[in-house]
């Protein structure tokens, strides 16, 4: 029996029951507490840390279940491979565009010009473990990066929440499950689907405490850094936010328009998740909810299950903008001239190192350090300049990365013919799509 969808009127609920409204209120309260009682506000960081740990606890098993179910449910392994190839082509195209956008805007606006930083006066200790980890990353090279995708054991990948390794194992498991087929394969697939349903319900419970996580993150940020501490680097922060906005509304907006959808309606549909990401600076915080929302939008679950987790490591649009923007900013601030060859080296290295970052605060500094180490003319110690504002930049970075992955999923689905346009337009226009055959 075919699934029939109808547009049902949405019952209005009190605004205070909306997660979006609660998150906004938490944002405002966090700013007020950070300015009024900074010491107390800093102590609230435990709320943000606890929320992110709750999310981290459940992300890896959800990714595993969704990917396995998506591949096994697709039935046609050639289709899975085709979707994967299309996704990677799109990822590389958008990453290159994002890197070029960062370079161009950095040169046009010159946020680092006039700072005249003497690197001998910078605190090398401020880099701490970042420099060591970056040196290790640089020394490993492409071969080690590829080897690191393969987990030591499947349980090790799950316990460390290494999404790329979990994804690798899930693809092998899903393909094997599809090849086994029959009654045995169906039993395992049903069990994976059932576990996935339970995990999504658990995620629903965790998400209800998101306002507390947002409150802790914002209060800590404002209490610790304040407004005055950003004066010297405000131009970099502002330019990065503008760059992400230009990329999202201009580049991704054009891509969505080509697919017949409106980027503004799309962002409105994802507003609750985007608000949480903006406050926590972590796209991990909403991964399961995003996957579920894209399925409700009309994107086939097998496409969502493959593109979203892969994009978390291979499609970091805003991070790519940040890489080239930050490299040029540090060069300008330390009065280091960049030749055309240096710029091409930055682009080439960034195409590789950007694949080693994940949407968690802190990793960006490590990857930036690895990129700088590959360009000898730029002093890697210049990283100290961006450390103090990395959290503020991280909010827009995580936001842009998430939007880029969501758009990528829609584009690949449209490219593959796995997007229900009628349902997508209904949902984006504000109608609640109800499956009348359910239950």
N, C-alpha and C positions, 0 to 999 in steps of 0.2 A: 504494500500500500504506500502510495507516495506521500511524502511529508507536505502538509499544507501549512502555510504561514499566514497569519492575519495580523493586522496592525491593531493592537488593543490600546485603549486610552490609558495613560499612565496616571495612577492615583497620586495626588499630591500629598507629600508627607511634611510634617513640621521641619523647617530648615535645620534645626539643631540636631536632627537625627541623621542628617546627611554626613557621610564620611568626609566629603569635600569641605563642608562648612566647618566641621570639627578640626580638620587639618589647618584651615585658614585661621581659626581662632587660636590654635596652638602656636602658629607662626607669630601672630601678633603678641600673644602672651610671652613667648620666648624672647622677642625683641625687647619688650618692656622690662622683663626680669633681667635681661643682660645689661641694660643701661642703668637700671635702678639699683640692683644688688648683684654686681658682677661675681663676687666670691660665691654666693649661693648659686648663681646661674651656672658657673663652671662645674659645681658639684652635681648638677643635673645631667651631666654627660652620661651618667650611668643608665639613664632612661634610653638614650639613643643607642648606647652599646648593647643594652639588653634586647632592644627591638631588632637590631641588626643580627644579633646572635640567634634570635628566634627564627628569623628569615633564613639565615645561613644553615641552620639545623635541617631545613626541609627542602632547600633548593635542589641539591644534587639528586636525591631520590625522585623528585618530581620530574626533573629533566630526563633521567633514565627511563622512567615509566612512559612519559609522553613520547619520547623518540622511539622506543621499542614498539609501543602500540601503533604509532604512526607508520613505521616501516612495515610491520607485520600486517597492519590493516590495509595498507595500500595494495597488497597482493602482487602488483607488477614491479619487480625489482628494477627493471629498466626505467620505469617512471621515477623511482627514488633516485637513481643515478642522474637522470635528466634534470630533476629539480635541484640536486646538489650542484651540478655543473652550472646551471643558470644562476643559482645563488652566488657562487664564487665569482662568476663573471661580473655580476652586478656589484658585489662587494669591492672588487678591485677597481672598478670604474669609479665608484663613489669615493673610495679612499683616495684615489689620485686627485679627483676634483677637490676634495676637502683639503688635501695637502697644499695644492696650488692656491686655494682661497686664503689659507693661512699665510703663505708667503707673500702674496700680492698685497693683502691688507697691512701686513707688517711693514712693507716697504712704502706703501702709500701714506700711512699715518705716522710711522716712525715712533712708536711709543717709548723706545729706549733712548732716543736722541736727547742729549743734554744732561744725562745723569752723570756721565764721566766717572764711572766707578773704577777705583783703583783696586784690582783684585788682591793686592797684597794686604789690604785692610779687611778682607772678608774673613769670616770665621769658618775655617775648614772643618772644625768639629761639628758644625751644624748639619753637615751632610750625613754624619754618622754612618749607619749601615747602608744607606742608599748607594753611596759610592762603591762600597764593597760588592753589593749585589749587582750593580751595573757592570762592574769590572768582570764579574763572573759571567754575566749575560753576554758581554761583548766577546769574551774568550771562548764561549761555547760555540758560537757560529750557527749557521743554518742547520748543519747536521745534527747537532745536539738539540736544537729547538724541535726538530722533527722527531728525534728519539724521545724527547720529553713528553710528546703527545701520547706515547704508549705508556700506560700505567704499569708500575711494578706488579701490582695485583689489582683486581677490580675493586676489592674492598678498600685498598689504600686510596684509590682515586675518590671513592665515595666519602671516606673519612676526612680527607683533606679538602673536600668540596672543590676539587679541580675540575671545572666544568668542561674544559677541553678534553681531558682524559676520560671523564664520565661519558662525554659525547662519543668518543672513539669506541669505548667498550659497548655503549648502547647500540651503535650502528652495527657492530659485529654481531651482537646478540640478536638484534631485530632482524638482520638479514638471515641469520641462521634459523631463527624461528619461522620466518617466511618459507625457507627452503624445506624445513621439517614438515610443516603443514599438517594435514590430517587431524585426527582426534587429539593426538598428543600436543601438537602445536596449538590447537584451538583451546585446550585446557590452560596452557601456560599464558596464552594471549588474554584469555578471560580473567585470569588471576592478576596479570599486570594491569589490566583495565580497572579491576576492582580496587587494587591498591592505589592506583592513580586517583580514583574517585574519593577515597578516604583521605588521601594527602591534600587534595584540593579543599575538602571540607575543613581539614585542620588549618590550612592556609587562611581560609575565611575567618576562622577564630583569631588567628594571629593578627590579621590585618585590622581587626577592630581596635587594637591598641596602638595603631599607627600614630594617632595624634600625640600620644605620650612620647613616642620616639622622636617625632618632629619637634615637640616642645623641648626635649633635652638637647637635640642637635642645634637648634637655633639659639637657645639660651646660652649654651656653651660657647658657640662661635662669637656671639656679640659680647659676652662677658669676658672672654679671653683676649680677643683682638680689638674690640671696640671699633669706632668709626675713624678715629684719628690715626690709628696705626696703618691705615691704607693709603694715606695721602700720596706717598712717594710712588706707589705702584697702582694707583687708581686708574691710570690711563690704560695699563695692560689689562686689568680686569674688565674695564668698560669696553675696550676694543674686542676682547674675547667674546663677551656677551653679544655685542653687535655682530661679530663674525658668525656666531652660532645662529642668531636670528636671521641673518642674510642667507645662510646656507639652508636653514629649515624652510623659511618662507619662499625663498627664491628658487634654489636648486630642487629641494625635495617637493616644494609646492608645484613646480613645473612638472616633475615626474608624476605626482599624483594627478594633476590635471590631464596629463597624457593618458592616464589610466581611467579618466572619467570621474574622478572623485575630488572633493574639495578639501584642501589641507586644513582650513580653519575649522570645518565641521569635524574633521578627523581628530584634531587636537582637543576640541571641546569634548568629544566622546571619551578621550583618555585623560581628562583633566584631573581626576582624583589621583590616578597613578603618577601623573607628571608632577603634581604638587608634592607628593611624598618623596619622589626622587630629588626634586629641587631642594627639599629641606634636609634630606639625609645624605645627599651626594653619593648615593649608591643605587645603581639600576637593578642590583640584585633584589632590592627590597620589594619589587613589584613583578618580578619575572613570571610567577605562576598566574597572577591576575591578568597580566598583559596577554598571555597565551590564551587564556579563557575568553577574554574580550575579543580578540581577533577571530576566534572561532565563532563567537556570537555575531560578528560582523559579516560572516559569510565566507571566511577563508577556510578551506578544507583543513581538517586537523592534521593530516599527514604533512602538509606544507608548513603549518605552524610549528609542529614538532621538530622539523628538520632545520628550518631557516632561523628561528629565534635563538636556539642554543648555539648554533654555529656562528651567528652574527655577534654573539657576546664576545667572541675572540677574534673574529675576522672582519667585522664591520663596525669599527669604532670611528664614526664620522667626526664627531666633535673632538675626540682625542687626537685625531689626525690634524685637525685645524690647530689644536693647541701645540702639537709637536713643532711644526714649522714656525708658528707665531712666537713661541717661547725661545726657540733657537735664535731667530733673527733679533728678538728683543734683547737677549743676553749679549749678542754680538754688538748691537747698537749701544747698549749701556756700558760696555767695556771698551768701546771705541775700536772694535776689530772689524776691518773691512772684509766684506765677503765677495769673492769672485764668482763668476758664473759657474765655474767648476765646483766651488764650494756649495753653491745652491743645488746643483744637480746631485752632488754627493748627499746632501741633506735629504733631498727627495727620495733618492734610491734607498738610503739607509732607513728612512722613516717608513717606507713601504714594507720593510721587513720587521723592524722593531715594533711598529704599531700593532702587529699581530700578537705580540707577547704581553699586551696589557689586558687587564680585565676590569670590569666596572666597579672596583672597590677602591676607596680612598687610599692613597699611598703608592699604588703601583705606578701612577703616572710619573712620579719623580724618578723612580728606578729606570723606567724606559727612556725618559728624557736624558738621564745621565748616560745611558748606553748610547744614545744617539749623539750626544756631545762628544763622547770619547772617540767616536768614529770620525769626528771632524777636528783634527789637531789644532787648527787655527783658533778655535773658540775655547776659552778657558772653562773647563768643566766646573770649576769652583763657582762660576756664575750662577749655579743652581741655587745657591744661598739666597739670591735675590728673589726667587719665586716661591721659596719655601713658606714664607709667612702668609702668602695669599693663596696657597694651593687649595685650601678648603673652599674658599669663595669661588675660585675657578672650577673646582671639582663639581660644584653644584650644577653649573651650566654644562660642564663636560658630560656628566652622567645623563643629564636631561637630553642633550643633543644626541648622545649615543643611543639612548632608548628610542627616541623618535625615529632616528635613522633605521634602526632594526625593525620597527613596526612598519615603516614605509616599505622597506625591503621585502618584508613578508607579503604585503599586499601586491607589490609589483611582480614578484615571482609567481604568486598565485594567479594574477591576471595573465601573465606571460604563459603559464602552463594551462590556463583555462579552468582553474580551480577556485575561482572567485564568483560567488553568487551576487551579481550586480544589483538585482532587485532587492535582495535582503540588505545589502550594504547601504543602498540609498535610503531604505526604510529606517534602518538603525541610525544613520547619520542625521536624518531629518527629525530624530527624536521619538520615533515610534518604538514601542516595545514589541518585539517579534515573539509571538507565542506559538509553540508547536502544539496544535490542537490534537495531534495523534498521541502525544505523550501521556503517560499515566493511564 
